[in-house]
């Protein structure tokens, strides 16, 4: 799960720049917090 999250974040930063990468980062954090 962590590997695919890292791949998704990397591709978001590459394809969409800083804004897309940070919005994806916030989404993943919000998604992961309830599971912890």
C-alpha positions in Angstrom: 0.0 0.0 0.0 2.8 2.4 0.9 4.6 1.7 -2.4 1.5 2.5 -4.5 0.9 5.6 -2.5 4.5 6.7 -3.2 4.1 6.0 -6.9 0.8 8.0 -7.0 2.4 10.9 -5.2 5.4 10.9 -7.5 3.3 10.8 -10.6 1.0 13.6 -9.3 4.0 15.9 -8.7 5.4 15.0 -12.1 2.2 15.3 -14.1 0.4 18.1 -12.3 3.2 20.0 -10.6 3.2 21.3 -7.1 -0.5 22.0 -6.7 -1.6 18.6 -7.9 1.1 16.9 -5.8 0.2 18.6 -2.6 -3.5 18.1 -3.1 -2.9 14.4 -3.6 -0.7 14.4 -0.5 -3.5 15.9 1.6 -6.0 13.4 0.1 -3.7 10.5 1.0 -3.2 11.8 4.6 -6.9 12.2 5.1 -7.4 8.7 3.7 -4.8 7.0 5.9 -5.5 8.7 9.3 -8.7 6.8 10.0 -6.9 3.5 9.3 -4.2 4.2 11.8 
